[in-house]
Amino acid sequence: MKPEELKYTKDHIWVKAEGDTAVIGLSDYAQNELGDIVFVEMPETGSKVTKGESFGTVESVKSVSDIIAPVNGEVVGFNQTLEDTPETINSDPYGKGWIIKVSISNADELGDLLDHAAYNEFTESEM
């Protein structure tokens, strides 16, 4: 995946819409700020996620951070690779480092997300 093709939240989550499913992960900015990721807590398939609320945590050598859902929906898959190699998020945040897949409850919510240019502008303002 190319970062330019994704949507983002101000919580540094990226989203790739694939029909009525959203693939969700941490942005490169987020993984860089967190440092070396050592553990990811993810919801199980069938769990509900609520936009704006935590659906899991990511633990790095620096801190533990909540992962905030960008949309409402039901978890239809999670990245099992992260159970054994959570550092995949550091090495490939937009590819093999994805976290969960969600069946989107309301596709209109995708319109609330930032495009790549707006997200870059937002991260630059945070520095």
MOPAC internal coordinates of N, CA, C and O (Angstrom, degrees):
PM7 1SCF
backbone

  N    0.0000 0     0.00 0     0.00 0    0    0    0
  C    1.4510 1     0.00 0     0.00 0    1    0    0
  C    1.5197 1   109.54 1     0.00 0    2    1    0
  O    1.2310 1   121.34 1   -36.65 1    3    2    1
  N    1.2847 1   115.04 1   143.35 1    3    2    1
  C    1.4596 1   120.44 1   176.14 1    5    3    2
  C    1.5213 1   108.10 1   -99.20 1    6    5    3
  O    1.2310 1   119.96 1   -45.13 1    7    6    5
  N    1.3330 1   117.69 1   134.87 1    7    6    5
  C    1.4760 1   120.36 1  -179.49 1    9    7    6
  C    1.5247 1   113.26 1   -54.95 1   10    9    7
  O    1.2310 1   120.18 1   149.87 1   11   10    9
  N    1.3364 1   117.26 1   -30.13 1   11   10    9
  C    1.4636 1   121.09 1  -178.70 1   13   11   10
  C    1.5225 1   112.70 1   -66.60 1   14   13   11
  O    1.2310 1   120.19 1   158.83 1   15   14   13
  N    1.3273 1   117.24 1   -21.17 1   15   14   13
  C    1.4692 1   121.79 1  -176.52 1   17   15   14
  C    1.5238 1   112.60 1   -89.31 1   18   17   15
  O    1.2310 1   120.07 1   174.48 1   19   18   17
  N    1.3272 1   117.48 1    -5.52 1   19   18   17
  C    1.4488 1   121.66 1  -172.50 1   21   19   18
  C    1.5178 1   112.21 1   -99.19 1   22   21   19
  O    1.2310 1   121.07 1   -13.25 1   23   22   21
  N    1.3259 1   115.57 1   166.75 1   23   22   21
  C    1.4595 1   123.74 1   170.83 1   25   23   22
  C    1.5242 1   107.22 1  -108.96 1   26   25   23
  O    1.2310 1   120.67 1   -22.42 1   27   26   25
  N    1.3419 1   116.33 1   157.58 1   27   26   25
  C    1.4671 1   120.52 1  -173.99 1   29   27   26
  C    1.5230 1   111.60 1  -137.78 1   30   29   27
  O    1.2310 1   121.41 1   -19.01 1   31   30   29
  N    1.3419 1   114.90 1   160.99 1   31   30   29
  C    1.4629 1   121.45 1   171.63 1   33   31   30
  C    1.5248 1   108.38 1  -114.23 1   34   33   31
  O    1.2310 1   121.17 1   -14.36 1   35   34   33
  N    1.3185 1   115.36 1   165.64 1   35   34   33
  C    1.4611 1   119.76 1   175.91 1   37   35   34
  C    1.5290 1   111.29 1   -74.11 1   38   37   35
  O    1.2310 1   120.48 1   175.60 1   39   38   37
  N    1.3339 1   116.68 1    -4.40 1   39   38   37
  C    1.4625 1   122.02 1   174.31 1   41   39   38
  C    1.5335 1   110.45 1   -92.48 1   42   41   39
  O    1.2310 1   120.29 1  -170.60 1   43   42   41
  N    1.3288 1   117.05 1     9.40 1   43   42   41
  C    1.4639 1   124.53 1   176.13 1   45   43   42
  C    1.5287 1   113.62 1    67.96 1   46   45   43
  O    1.2310 1   121.84 1  -142.90 1   47   46   45
  N    1.3209 1   114.07 1    37.10 1   47   46   45
  C    1.4629 1   121.76 1   174.61 1   49   47   46
  C    1.5195 1   107.53 1  -106.64 1   50   49   47
  O    1.2310 1   120.74 1   -41.83 1   51   50   49
  N    1.3366 1   116.18 1   138.17 1   51   50   49
  C    1.4695 1   119.16 1   174.30 1   53   51   50
  C    1.5168 1   109.31 1  -105.72 1   54   53   51
  O    1.2310 1   121.57 1   -24.74 1   55   54   53
  N    1.3324 1   114.60 1   155.26 1   55   54   53
  C    1.4610 1   122.12 1  -178.24 1   57   55   54
  C    1.5181 1   108.56 1  -137.06 1   58   57   55
  O    1.2310 1   120.98 1   -46.85 1   59   58   57
  N    1.3132 1   115.72 1   133.15 1   59   58   57
  C    1.4615 1   120.62 1   171.21 1   61   59   58
  C    1.5183 1   107.00 1  -120.86 1   62   61   59
  O    1.2310 1   120.80 1   -63.87 1   63   62   61
  N    1.3232 1   116.07 1   116.13 1   63   62   61
  C    1.4583 1   120.97 1   178.53 1   65   63   62
  C    1.5238 1   109.33 1   -80.68 1   66   65   63
  O    1.2310 1   121.37 1   -50.95 1   67   66   65
  N    1.3302 1   114.99 1   129.05 1   67   66   65
  C    1.4695 1   122.47 1   175.45 1   69   67   66
  C    1.5167 1   106.48 1  -127.79 1   70   69   67
  O    1.2310 1   120.74 1   -93.18 1   71   70   69
  N    1.3333 1   116.19 1    86.82 1   71   70   69
  C    1.4608 1   120.21 1  -173.59 1   73   71   70
  C    1.5138 1   109.30 1    68.43 1   74   73   71
  O    1.2310 1   120.37 1    54.86 1   75   74   73
  N    1.3464 1   116.89 1  -125.14 1   75   74   73
  C    1.4640 1   119.99 1   179.00 1   77   75   74
  C    1.5299 1   112.28 1   -95.75 1   78   77   75
  O    1.2310 1   120.91 1  -163.95 1   79   78   77
  N    1.3382 1   115.87 1    16.05 1   79   78   77
  C    1.4636 1   121.63 1   178.49 1   81   79   78
  C    1.5243 1   109.72 1  -115.60 1   82   81   79
  O    1.2310 1   121.10 1   -37.82 1   83   82   81
  N    1.3168 1   115.51 1   142.18 1   83   82   81
  C    1.4631 1   121.35 1   176.21 1   85   83   82
  C    1.5235 1   108.86 1  -115.56 1   86   85   83
  O    1.2310 1   120.82 1   -52.02 1   87   86   85
  N    1.3247 1   116.04 1   127.98 1   87   86   85
  C    1.4582 1   121.77 1   171.25 1   89   87   86
  C    1.5269 1   104.99 1   -92.37 1   90   89   87
  O    1.2310 1   120.57 1   -47.37 1   91   90   89
  N    1.3337 1   116.52 1   132.63 1   91   90   89
  C    1.4623 1   121.43 1  -172.07 1   93   91   90
  C    1.5191 1   110.63 1  -127.45 1   94   93   91
  O    1.2310 1   120.95 1   -40.69 1   95   94   93
  N    1.3380 1   115.79 1   139.31 1   95   94   93
  C    1.4562 1   120.30 1   177.37 1   97   95   94
  C    1.5184 1   111.18 1  -155.59 1   98   97   95
  O    1.2310 1   120.93 1     1.05 1   99   98   97
  N    1.3313 1   115.83 1  -178.95 1   99   98   97
  C    1.4647 1   122.39 1   176.89 1  101   99   98
  C    1.5169 1   109.28 1   -90.76 1  102  101   99
  O    1.2310 1   120.79 1   -39.33 1  103  102  101
  N    1.3164 1   116.09 1   140.67 1  103  102  101
  C    1.4647 1   119.90 1   179.27 1  105  103  102
  C    1.5296 1   110.88 1   -70.69 1  106  105  103
  O    1.2310 1   121.26 1   -17.09 1  107  106  105
  N    1.3066 1   115.19 1   162.91 1  107  106  105
  C    1.4570 1   121.17 1   176.21 1  109  107  106
  C    1.5260 1   109.65 1   -60.08 1  110  109  107
  O    1.2310 1   120.39 1   141.34 1  111  110  109
  N    1.3180 1   116.85 1   -38.66 1  111  110  109
  C    1.4625 1   121.31 1   177.70 1  113  111  110
  C    1.5310 1   110.00 1   -58.14 1  114  113  111
  O    1.2310 1   120.49 1   133.44 1  115  114  113
  N    1.3436 1   116.68 1   -46.56 1  115  114  113
  C    1.4629 1   121.33 1  -178.29 1  117  115  114
  C    1.5184 1   111.49 1   -63.50 1  118  117  115
  O    1.2310 1   120.28 1   132.44 1  119  118  117
  N    1.3347 1   117.06 1   -47.56 1  119  118  117
  C    1.4633 1   118.57 1  -177.87 1  121  119  118
  C    1.5172 1   110.88 1   -64.85 1  122  121  119
  O    1.2310 1   120.37 1   146.30 1  123  122  121
  N    1.3352 1   116.90 1   -33.70 1  123  122  121
  C    1.4585 1   120.86 1   178.66 1  125  123  122
  C    1.5321 1   111.04 1   -67.26 1  126  125  123
  O    1.2310 1   120.66 1   138.35 1  127  126  125
  N    1.3351 1   116.35 1   -41.65 1  127  126  125
  C    1.4630 1   121.15 1   178.30 1  129  127  126
  C    1.5278 1   111.98 1   -66.97 1  130  129  127
  O    1.2310 1   120.55 1   143.90 1  131  130  129
  N    1.3370 1   116.55 1   -36.10 1  131  130  129
  C    1.4604 1   120.90 1  -178.74 1  133  131  130
  C    1.5257 1   112.49 1   -72.87 1  134  133  131
  O    1.2310 1   120.43 1   146.29 1  135  134  133
  N    1.3042 1   116.79 1   -33.71 1  135  134  133
  C    1.4648 1   120.24 1  -174.38 1  137  135  134
  C    1.5201 1   110.16 1    86.47 1  138  137  135
  O    1.2310 1   120.51 1    21.20 1  139  138  137
  N    1.3056 1   116.63 1  -158.80 1  139  138  137
  C    1.4672 1   121.45 1  -175.15 1  141  139  138
  C    1.5258 1   111.27 1   -63.73 1  142  141  139
  O    1.2310 1   120.79 1   -62.56 1  143  142  141
  N    1.3218 1   116.09 1   117.44 1  143  142  141
  C    1.4633 1   121.96 1  -178.87 1  145  143  142
  C    1.5237 1   108.93 1   -84.18 1  146  145  143
  O    1.2310 1   121.38 1   -49.99 1  147  146  145
  N    1.3569 1   114.97 1   130.01 1  147  146  145
  C    1.4633 1   120.40 1  -175.87 1  149  147  146
  C    1.5286 1   113.66 1  -115.88 1  150  149  147
  O    1.2310 1   119.88 1   166.23 1  151  150  149
  N    1.3451 1   117.84 1   -13.77 1  151  150  149
  C    1.4568 1   120.19 1  -179.20 1  153  151  150
  C    1.5262 1   109.60 1  -160.84 1  154  153  151
  O    1.2310 1   120.78 1   -38.26 1  155  154  153
  N    1.3375 1   116.11 1   141.74 1  155  154  153
  C    1.4673 1   121.59 1   175.24 1  157  155  154
  C    1.5219 1   107.97 1  -130.22 1  158  157  155
  O    1.2310 1   120.66 1   -54.49 1  159  158  157
  N    1.3281 1   116.34 1   125.51 1  159  158  157
  C    1.4597 1   122.02 1   174.26 1  161  159  158
  C    1.5171 1   107.06 1   -98.99 1  162  161  159
  O    1.2310 1   120.75 1   -58.13 1  163  162  161
  N    1.3366 1   116.17 1   121.87 1  163  162  161
  C    1.4666 1   121.24 1  -176.48 1  165  163  162
  C    1.5215 1   109.89 1  -123.36 1  166  165  163
  O    1.2310 1   120.28 1   -26.66 1  167  166  165
  N    1.3186 1   117.07 1   153.34 1  167  166  165
  C    1.4665 1   119.88 1   175.94 1  169  167  166
  C    1.5273 1   110.45 1   -75.51 1  170  169  167
  O    1.2310 1   121.24 1   -21.51 1  171  170  169
  N    1.3026 1   115.24 1   158.49 1  171  170  169
  C    1.4620 1   120.75 1   178.62 1  173  171  170
  C    1.5286 1   110.28 1   -83.48 1  174  173  171
  O    1.2310 1   121.12 1   -21.97 1  175  174  173
  N    1.3188 1   115.47 1   158.03 1  175  174  173
  C    1.4578 1   121.55 1   174.77 1  177  175  174
  C    1.5278 1   108.91 1   -55.97 1  178  177  175
  O    1.2310 1   120.73 1   -44.87 1  179  178  177
  N    1.3191 1   116.22 1   135.13 1  179  178  177
  C    1.4601 1   122.10 1  -178.41 1  181  179  178
  C    1.5160 1   113.51 1    97.55 1  182  181  179
  O    1.2310 1   120.25 1   164.53 1  183  182  181
  N    1.3328 1   117.13 1   -15.47 1  183  182  181
  C    1.4609 1   121.10 1   177.82 1  185  183  182
  C    1.5236 1   110.03 1   -69.48 1  186  185  183
  O    1.2310 1   120.85 1   -30.78 1  187  186  185
  N    1.3197 1   115.97 1   149.22 1  187  186  185
  C    1.4668 1   121.52 1   175.14 1  189  187  186
  C    1.5280 1   108.74 1   -92.50 1  190  189  187
  O    1.2310 1   120.91 1   -37.28 1  191  190  189
  N    1.3287 1   115.87 1   142.72 1  191  190  189
  C    1.4622 1   121.12 1   172.24 1  193  191  190
  C    1.5234 1   107.79 1  -119.23 1  194  193  191
  O    1.2310 1   121.39 1   -34.56 1  195  194  193
  N    1.3295 1   114.94 1   145.44 1  195  194  193
  C    1.4576 1   121.63 1  -177.52 1  197  195  194
  C    1.5205 1   109.39 1  -118.18 1  198  197  195
  O    1.2310 1   121.16 1   -53.32 1  199  198  197
  N    1.3147 1   115.39 1   126.68 1  199  198  197
  C    1.4597 1   121.49 1   179.79 1  201  199  198
  C    1.5255 1   110.43 1   -50.79 1  202  201  199
  O    1.2310 1   120.94 1   -49.80 1  203  202  201
  N    1.3372 1   115.81 1   130.20 1  203  202  201
  C    1.4561 1   121.11 1   178.14 1  205  203  202
  C    1.5160 1   114.78 1    86.40 1  206  205  203
  O    1.2310 1   120.23 1   176.11 1  207  206  205
  N    1.3460 1   117.16 1    -3.89 1  207  206  205
  C    1.4632 1   120.47 1  -179.79 1  209  207  206
  C    1.5280 1   110.27 1  -114.86 1  210  209  207
  O    1.2310 1   121.11 1   -23.01 1  211  210  209
  N    1.3178 1   115.47 1   156.99 1  211  210  209
  C    1.4625 1   121.84 1  -179.12 1  213  211  210
  C    1.5303 1   110.82 1   -69.55 1  214  213  211
  O    1.2310 1   120.75 1   -44.00 1  215  214  213
  N    1.3224 1   116.18 1   136.00 1  215  214  213
  C    1.4645 1   120.01 1   173.23 1  217  215  214
  C    1.5311 1   111.48 1  -117.04 1  218  217  215
  O    1.2310 1   120.36 1   179.50 1  219  218  217
  N    1.3121 1   116.91 1    -0.50 1  219  218  217
  C    1.4502 1   121.31 1   179.69 1  221  219  218
  C    1.5098 1   110.17 1   177.72 1  222  221  219
  O    1.2310 1   121.11 1     4.94 1  223  222  221
  N    1.3268 1   115.48 1  -175.06 1  223  222  221
  C    1.4587 1   120.19 1   178.25 1  225  223  222
  C    1.5239 1   109.76 1  -135.88 1  226  225  223
  O    1.2310 1   121.95 1   -23.13 1  227  226  225
  N    1.3092 1   113.88 1   156.87 1  227  226  225
  C    1.4529 1   120.89 1   173.36 1  229  227  226
  C    1.5338 1   106.37 1  -125.88 1  230  229  227
  O    1.2310 1   121.42 1   -50.42 1  231  230  229
  N    1.3261 1   114.89 1   129.58 1  231  230  229
  C    1.4571 1   120.56 1  -178.36 1  233  231  230
  C    1.5215 1   108.68 1  -111.41 1  234  233  231
  O    1.2310 1   121.74 1   -49.44 1  235  234  233
  N    1.3194 1   114.27 1   130.56 1  235  234  233
  C    1.4617 1   119.72 1   177.11 1  237  235  234
  C    1.5250 1   108.41 1  -121.64 1  238  237  235
  O    1.2310 1   120.85 1    -1.46 1  239  238  237
  N    1.3138 1   115.98 1   178.54 1  239  238  237
  C    1.4568 1   119.68 1   177.52 1  241  239  238
  C    1.5305 1   110.50 1   -66.45 1  242  241  239
  O    1.2310 1   120.12 1   162.47 1  243  242  241
  N    1.3373 1   117.38 1   -17.53 1  243  242  241
  C    1.4636 1   122.18 1  -178.67 1  245  243  242
  C    1.5168 1   113.50 1   -94.20 1  246  245  243
  O    1.2310 1   120.10 1   140.39 1  247  246  245
  N    1.3519 1   117.41 1   -39.61 1  247  246  245
  C    1.4644 1   119.84 1  -171.18 1  249  247  246
  C    1.5270 1   111.67 1  -166.08 1  250  249  247
  O    1.2310 1   121.68 1    -3.03 1  251  250  249
  N    1.3345 1   114.40 1   176.97 1  251  250  249
  C    1.4617 1   122.50 1   171.80 1  253  251  250
  C    1.5230 1   106.31 1  -116.69 1  254  253  251
  O    1.2310 1   120.36 1   -49.99 1  255  254  253
  N    1.3377 1   116.92 1   130.01 1  255  254  253
  C    1.4655 1   121.29 1  -178.32 1  257  255  254
  C    1.5200 1   110.62 1  -128.73 1  258  257  255
  O    1.2310 1   121.61 1   -35.74 1  259  258  257
  N    1.3351 1   114.53 1   144.26 1  259  258  257
  C    1.4621 1   120.17 1   174.43 1  261  259  258
  C    1.5221 1   109.63 1   -72.58 1  262  261  259
  O    1.2310 1   121.09 1   -31.14 1  263  262  261
  N    1.3288 1   115.52 1   148.86 1  263  262  261
  C    1.4658 1   121.68 1   171.85 1  265  263  262
  C    1.5277 1   105.37 1  -105.38 1  266  265  263
  O    1.2310 1   120.85 1   -61.56 1  267  266  265
  N    1.3253 1   115.97 1   118.44 1  267  266  265
  C    1.4645 1   122.11 1  -172.66 1  269  267  266
  C    1.5317 1   110.69 1   -96.99 1  270  269  267
  O    1.2310 1   120.93 1   -50.64 1  271  270  269
  N    1.3188 1   115.83 1   129.36 1  271  270  269
  C    1.4666 1   121.43 1  -178.98 1  273  271  270
  C    1.5294 1   110.93 1   -67.50 1  274  273  271
  O    1.2310 1   120.45 1   -50.50 1  275  274  273
  N    1.3328 1   116.74 1   129.50 1  275  274  273
  C    1.4661 1   120.46 1   178.30 1  277  275  274
  C    1.5273 1   113.80 1   -84.38 1  278  277  275
  O    1.2310 1   120.54 1   164.35 1  279  278  277
  N    1.3287 1   116.58 1   -15.65 1  279  278  277
  C    1.4666 1   122.46 1  -178.61 1  281  279  278
  C    1.5292 1   108.94 1  -145.80 1  282  281  279
  O    1.2310 1   121.06 1   -16.02 1  283  282  281
  N    1.3243 1   115.58 1   163.98 1  283  282  281
  C    1.4608 1   121.31 1   171.30 1  285  283  282
  C    1.5149 1   108.72 1   -85.90 1  286  285  283
  O    1.2310 1   120.53 1   -35.75 1  287  286  285
  N    1.3164 1   116.60 1   144.25 1  287  286  285
  C    1.4546 1   118.81 1   176.51 1  289  287  286
  C    1.5087 1   113.37 1   169.40 1  290  289  287
  O    1.2310 1   121.73 1    11.58 1  291  290  289
  N    1.3240 1   114.29 1  -168.42 1  291  290  289
  C    1.4596 1   121.98 1  -179.65 1  293  291  290
  C    1.5217 1   108.82 1  -119.77 1  294  293  291
  O    1.2310 1   120.80 1   -45.50 1  295  294  293
  N    1.3159 1   116.07 1   134.50 1  295  294  293
  C    1.4602 1   121.50 1   179.34 1  297  295  294
  C    1.5280 1   109.13 1   -68.25 1  298  297  295
  O    1.2310 1   121.04 1   -57.17 1  299  298  297
  N    1.3334 1   115.62 1   122.83 1  299  298  297
  C    1.4615 1   120.55 1   179.22 1  301  299  298
  C    1.5341 1   111.23 1  -111.04 1  302  301  299
  O    1.2310 1   120.55 1   176.69 1  303  302  301
  N    1.3258 1   116.55 1    -3.31 1  303  302  301
  C    1.4590 1   120.77 1   176.98 1  305  303  302
  C    1.5131 1   110.35 1  -176.44 1  306  305  303
  O    1.2310 1   121.27 1   -25.27 1  307  306  305
  N    1.3285 1   115.17 1   154.73 1  307  306  305
  C    1.4587 1   120.01 1   175.47 1  309  307  306
  C    1.5201 1   108.22 1  -139.06 1  310  309  307
  O    1.2310 1   120.91 1   -21.75 1  311  310  309
  N    1.3054 1   115.87 1   158.25 1  311  310  309
  C    1.4589 1   121.66 1  -174.18 1  313  311  310
  C    1.5273 1   109.64 1   -84.15 1  314  313  311
  O    1.2310 1   120.68 1   -82.21 1  315  314  313
  N    1.3219 1   116.30 1    97.79 1  315  314  313
  C    1.4612 1   121.66 1  -178.20 1  317  315  314
  C    1.5220 1   112.36 1   -65.00 1  318  317  315
  O    1.2310 1   119.85 1   156.41 1  319  318  317
  N    1.3203 1   117.90 1   -23.59 1  319  318  317
  C    1.4599 1   121.77 1   177.61 1  321  319  318
  C    1.5209 1   111.09 1   -57.41 1  322  321  319
  O    1.2310 1   120.54 1   145.61 1  323  322  321
  N    1.3345 1   116.56 1   -34.39 1  323  322  321
  C    1.4623 1   121.03 1  -176.33 1  325  323  322
  C    1.5248 1   112.96 1   -69.00 1  326  325  323
  O    1.2310 1   120.12 1   161.07 1  327  326  325
  N    1.3452 1   117.37 1   -18.93 1  327  326  325
  C    1.4600 1   119.84 1   177.95 1  329  327  326
  C    1.5269 1   110.62 1   -64.17 1  330  329  327
  O    1.2310 1   120.17 1   140.67 1  331  330  329
  N    1.3174 1   117.29 1   -39.33 1  331  330  329
  C    1.4715 1   121.45 1  -178.52 1  333  331  330
  C    1.5256 1   112.91 1   -98.76 1  334  333  331
  O    1.2310 1   120.46 1   150.41 1  335  334  333
  N    1.3263 1   116.73 1   -29.59 1  335  334  333
  C    1.4735 1   120.25 1  -177.40 1  337  335  334
  C    1.5321 1   110.28 1  -134.11 1  338  337  335
  O    1.2310 1   120.38 1  -109.49 1  339  338  337
  N    1.3421 1   116.87 1    70.51 1  339  338  337
  C    1.4649 1   120.02 1  -178.89 1  341  339  338
  C    1.5270 1   112.72 1   -62.25 1  342  341  339
  O    1.2310 1   120.35 1   157.69 1  343  342  341
  N    1.3236 1   116.93 1   -22.31 1  343  342  341
  C    1.4636 1   120.94 1   179.76 1  345  343  342
  C    1.5250 1   112.33 1   -66.76 1  346  345  343
  O    1.2310 1   120.21 1   173.19 1  347  346  345
  N    1.3284 1   117.21 1    -6.81 1  347  346  345
  C    1.4641 1   121.13 1   174.38 1  349  347  346
  C    1.5341 1   110.12 1   -57.79 1  350  349  347
  O    1.2310 1   120.38 1   148.52 1  351  350  349
  N    1.3298 1   116.88 1   -31.48 1  351  350  349
  C    1.4659 1   120.06 1   177.44 1  353  351  350
  C    1.5237 1   110.00 1   -61.34 1  354  353  351
  O    1.2310 1   120.24 1   141.61 1  355  354  353
  N    1.3389 1   117.14 1   -38.39 1  355  354  353
  C    1.4633 1   120.69 1   179.17 1  357  355  354
  C    1.5270 1   111.56 1   -67.77 1  358  357  355
  O    1.2310 1   120.57 1   137.59 1  359  358  357
  N    1.3169 1   116.53 1   -42.41 1  359  358  357
  C    1.4652 1   119.89 1  -173.88 1  361  359  358
  C    1.5296 1   113.74 1   -83.52 1  362  361  359
  O    1.2310 1   119.60 1   154.50 1  363  362  361
  N    1.3383 1   118.37 1   -25.50 1  363  362  361
  C    1.4631 1   120.91 1  -176.41 1  365  363  362
  C    1.5332 1   110.58 1  -150.81 1  366  365  363
  O    1.2310 1   119.97 1  -115.40 1  367  366  365
  N    1.3533 1   117.67 1    64.60 1  367  366  365
  C    1.4686 1   119.80 1  -173.52 1  369  367  366
  C    1.5245 1   114.74 1   -61.46 1  370  369  367
  O    1.2310 1   119.80 1   150.87 1  371  370  369
  N    1.3322 1   117.98 1   -29.13 1  371  370  369
  C    1.4662 1   120.65 1  -176.89 1  373  371  370
  C    1.5295 1   113.03 1   -99.90 1  374  373  371
  O    1.2310 1   120.14 1  -175.56 1  375  374  373
  N    1.3008 1   117.33 1     4.44 1  375  374  373
  C    1.4575 1   120.92 1  -179.77 1  377  375  374
  C    1.5161 1   110.98 1  -126.28 1  378  377  375
  O    1.2310 1   120.87 1    78.05 1  379  378  377
  N    1.3247 1   115.95 1  -101.95 1  379  378  377
  C    1.4628 1   121.30 1  -176.97 1  381  379  378
  C    1.5205 1   113.08 1   -68.57 1  382  381  379
  O    1.2310 1   119.86 1   170.07 1  383  382  381
  N    1.3338 1   117.87 1    -9.93 1  383  382  381
  C    1.4632 1   121.69 1  -179.19 1  385  383  382
  C    1.5207 1   115.11 1   -92.67 1  386  385  383
  O    1.2310 1   119.67 1  -167.10 1  387  386  385
  N    1.3322 1   118.24 1    12.90 1  387  386  385
  C    1.4633 1   119.88 1   176.67 1  389  387  386
  C    1.5329 1   109.07 1   -58.51 1  390  389  387
  O    1.2310 1   120.01 1   -22.61 1  391  390  389
  N    1.3325 1   117.58 1   157.39 1  391  390  389
  C    1.4627 1   120.27 1  -174.86 1  393  391  390
  C    1.5253 1   112.50 1  -107.15 1  394  393  391
  O    1.2310 1   120.23 1   121.34 1  395  394  393
  N    1.3434 1   117.16 1   -58.66 1  395  394  393
  C    1.4641 1   119.84 1  -179.35 1  397  395  394
  C    1.5278 1   110.75 1  -138.57 1  398  397  395
  O    1.2310 1   121.81 1   -15.43 1  399  398  397
  N    1.3379 1   114.14 1   164.57 1  399  398  397
  C    1.4604 1   122.46 1   170.25 1  401  399  398
  C    1.5179 1   106.68 1  -119.33 1  402  401  399
  O    1.2310 1   121.45 1   -45.23 1  403  402  401
  N    1.3362 1   114.84 1   134.77 1  403  402  401
  C    1.4619 1   121.41 1  -175.15 1  405  403  402
  C    1.5235 1   109.73 1  -126.71 1  406  405  403
  O    1.2310 1   120.76 1   -45.08 1  407  406  405
  N    1.3251 1   116.16 1   134.92 1  407  406  405
  C    1.4582 1   121.57 1   169.50 1  409  407  406
  C    1.5254 1   106.05 1   -77.86 1  410  409  407
  O    1.2310 1   120.64 1   -63.93 1  411  410  409
  N    1.3238 1   116.37 1   116.07 1  411  410  409
  C    1.4586 1   121.80 1  -172.76 1  413  411  410
  C    1.5299 1   110.94 1   -74.21 1  414  413  411
  O    1.2310 1   120.74 1   -51.13 1  415  414  413
  N    1.3387 1   116.19 1   128.87 1  415  414  413
  C    1.4706 1   121.28 1   178.39 1  417  415  414
  C    1.5205 1   111.80 1   -74.28 1  418  417  415
  O    1.2310 1   120.79 1   141.93 1  419  418  417
  N    1.3598 1   116.10 1   -38.07 1  419  418  417
  C    1.4550 1   120.92 1  -175.95 1  421  419  418
  C    1.5343 1   108.96 1  -140.84 1  422  421  419
  O    1.2310 1   120.45 1   -76.43 1  423  422  421
  N    1.3181 1   116.75 1   103.57 1  423  422  421
  C    1.4699 1   121.09 1  -176.85 1  425  423  422
  C    1.5228 1   112.91 1   -61.04 1  426  425  423
  O    1.2310 1   119.88 1   158.06 1  427  426  425
  N    1.3344 1   117.84 1   -21.94 1  427  426  425
  C    1.4648 1   120.72 1   178.64 1  429  427  426
  C    1.5289 1   111.78 1   -62.20 1  430  429  427
  O    1.2310 1   120.10 1   155.57 1  431  430  429
  N    1.3300 1   117.42 1   -24.43 1  431  430  429
  C    1.4664 1   121.29 1   179.57 1  433  431  430
  C    1.5297 1   111.89 1   -62.82 1  434  433  431
  O    1.2310 1   120.59 1   154.77 1  435  434  433
  N    1.3109 1   116.47 1   -25.23 1  435  434  433
  C    1.4683 1   119.57 1   178.55 1  437  435  434
  C    1.5246 1   111.28 1   -63.01 1  438  437  435
  O    1.2310 1   120.39 1   152.66 1  439  438  437
  N    1.3212 1   116.87 1   -27.34 1  439  438  437
  C    1.4575 1   121.57 1   178.66 1  441  439  438
  C    1.5246 1   113.17 1   -68.09 1  442  441  439
  O    1.2310 1   120.33 1   162.77 1  443  442  441
  N    1.3351 1   116.97 1   -17.23 1  443  442  441
  C    1.4681 1   121.51 1   178.94 1  445  443  442
  C    1.5288 1   112.20 1   -81.21 1  446  445  443
  O    1.2310 1   120.40 1   169.13 1  447  446  445
  N    1.3291 1   116.84 1   -10.87 1  447  446  445
  C    1.4623 1   120.73 1  -175.31 1  449  447  446
  C    1.5252 1   111.91 1   -85.12 1  450  449  447
  O    1.2310 1   121.01 1   -21.30 1  451  450  449
  N    1.3180 1   115.68 1   158.70 1  451  450  449
  C    1.4611 1   122.31 1  -179.82 1  453  451  450
  C    1.5235 1   110.83 1   -83.51 1  454  453  451
  O    1.2310 1   120.27 1   -36.26 1  455  454  453
  N    1.3330 1   117.10 1   143.74 1  455  454  453
  C    1.4598 1   119.16 1   170.21 1  457  455  454
  C    1.5287 1   107.79 1   -81.05 1  458  457  455
  O    1.2310 1   120.39 1    -4.34 1  459  458  457
  N    1.3165 1   116.86 1   175.66 1  459  458  457
  C    1.4686 1   121.92 1  -174.48 1  461  459  458
  C    1.5246 1   112.27 1   -58.79 1  462  461  459
  O    1.2310 1   120.22 1   135.79 1  463  462  461
  N    1.3263 1   117.18 1   -44.21 1  463  462  461
  C    1.4659 1   120.81 1  -178.55 1  465  463  462
  C    1.5277 1   111.15 1   -63.93 1  466  465  463
  O    1.2310 1   120.35 1   135.37 1  467  466  465
  N    1.3271 1   116.94 1   -44.63 1  467  466  465
  C    1.4692 1   120.74 1   179.70 1  469  467  466
  C    1.5271 1   110.63 1   -65.92 1  470  469  467
  O    1.2310 1   120.37 1   142.71 1  471  470  469
  N    1.3296 1   116.90 1   -37.29 1  471  470  469
  C    1.4674 1   120.01 1   178.77 1  473  471  470
  C    1.5323 1   110.61 1   -66.44 1  474  473  471
  O    1.2310 1   120.39 1   137.54 1  475  474  473
  N    1.3214 1   116.86 1   -42.46 1  475  474  473
  C    1.4812 1   119.99 1   177.01 1  477  475  474
  C    1.5145 1   111.07 1   -59.94 1  478  477  475
  O    1.2310 1   120.66 1   137.57 1  479  478  477
  N    1.3248 1   116.34 1   -42.43 1  479  478  477
  C    1.4661 1   121.14 1   178.33 1  481  479  478
  C    1.5324 1   109.59 1   -61.58 1  482  481  479
  O    1.2310 1   120.61 1   137.11 1  483  482  481
  N    1.3269 1   116.44 1   -42.89 1  483  482  481
  C    1.4594 1   121.20 1   179.34 1  485  483  482
  C    1.5342 1   111.30 1   -62.80 1  486  485  483
  O    1.2310 1   119.87 1   133.61 1  487  486  485
  N    1.3288 1   117.85 1   -46.39 1  487  486  485
  C    1.4745 1   119.78 1  -178.60 1  489  487  486
  C    1.5247 1   111.35 1   -66.62 1  490  489  487
  O    1.2310 1   120.33 1   145.00 1  491  490  489
  N    1.3117 1   116.98 1   -35.00 1  491  490  489
  C    1.4691 1   119.44 1   177.00 1  493  491  490
  C    1.5180 1   111.00 1   -64.45 1  494  493  491
  O    1.2310 1   119.85 1   145.68 1  495  494  493
  N    1.3191 1   117.90 1   -34.32 1  495  494  493
  C    1.4615 1   120.94 1   179.30 1  497  495  494
  C    1.5283 1   111.38 1   -72.20 1  498  497  495
  O    1.2310 1   120.33 1   158.88 1  499  498  497
  N    1.3361 1   116.98 1   -21.12 1  499  498  497
  C    1.4705 1   121.01 1   178.98 1  501  499  498
  C    1.5167 1   112.88 1   -80.99 1  502  501  499
  O    1.2310 1   120.38 1   160.35 1  503  502  501
  N    1.3085 1   116.87 1   -19.65 1  503  502  501
  C    1.4668 1   120.46 1  -175.78 1  505  503  502
  C    1.5155 1   111.40 1   -77.08 1  506  505  503
  O    1.2310 1   120.10 1   180.00 1  507  506  505

